[in-house]
Amino acid sequence: MDKAISHTRILNGIFENVKPNLKNCGHLVCDHLWSSRNYVFEYDSIGLVVDGSIWLQYDDIDFVVNKGELYYFPGHTIQSFNIYNCKTAIKYWCHFTAQIGENTLFDIINIPTKIKCKDIPYTIDIFESMLEAYNKEYVGNSLYYNSKLYELIHEYINSSCNNIYLKNNQTSRDMYVINEYIEKNINKNITVKELADLAGFSNNYFIEIFKEYFNMTPLQYIIHKKITIAKSLLTCTNMSIKEISYNLGFSSQNYFSEIFKSQTNFSPSLYRKLKI
């Protein structure tokens, strides 16, 4: 399988399991009083500068964000900030967490610290909708403002997709190899021991690491992959259910149907008929 495709799929597998949670958001006019040095802030931040420029620093990385640019500020870092070469700057901002099991999304992937905003009116609308919902108390408002946070993270990632990659650590490399192996052998009955041996871990340790990374067990991940492919084959091809079950490495058509129904609440034949 092409490495770029495999990389995209493992990133999408990660994004499927992220759980963003908005902590605060706002619209701010920054002047000379908007300044801080060397404090630790626990939440991640995404912001849009709509006028002026600001200077940001976390740990030993500093950068200037100008009008029309989005920025990302990671949490749990030593942070400093102030306006830059202007009397005032105007920005939208939000603080949030983005957990994947025990990790945060940005523990696993690298993203640019700032990017040019592709569609400023659209992004402002996301912030305004998020801010309005956050400041009102009604049933379901957290669902709405967190959906807007999802939308904002998607906009940031989509605008910088060529510069997003897995962090260069051993766990990320191991999971990249494991995902690639699963993709290539999806038609087989892949075992946990097989994957653990490939990564050089004991079964128990491998399951623990895998679950931290993907927020599901290896077997759950494999089933998820198989069922995703099965859905596509049922709706886009004329393959029989028996052929699909065989091609995805299930021991029998009955077992495939049982697993499919447990994951989708539909039998394969009904799913195909409804074309969900």
Secondary structure, 3 states (H helix, E strand, C coil): CCHHHHHHHHHHHHHHCCEEEEEEEEEEEECCCCCEEEEEECCEEEEEEEECEEEEEECCEEEEEECCEEEEECCCEEEEEEECCCCCEEEEEEEEEEEECCEEHHHHEECCCEEECCCHHHHHHHHHHHHHHHCCCCCCHHHHHHHHHHHHHHHHHHHCHHHCEECCCHHHHHHHHHHHHHHHCCCCCCCHHHHHHHHCCCHHHHHHHHHHHHCCCHHHHHHHHHHHHHHHHHHHCCCCHHHHHHHCCCCCHHHHHHHHHHHHCCCHHHHHHHCC
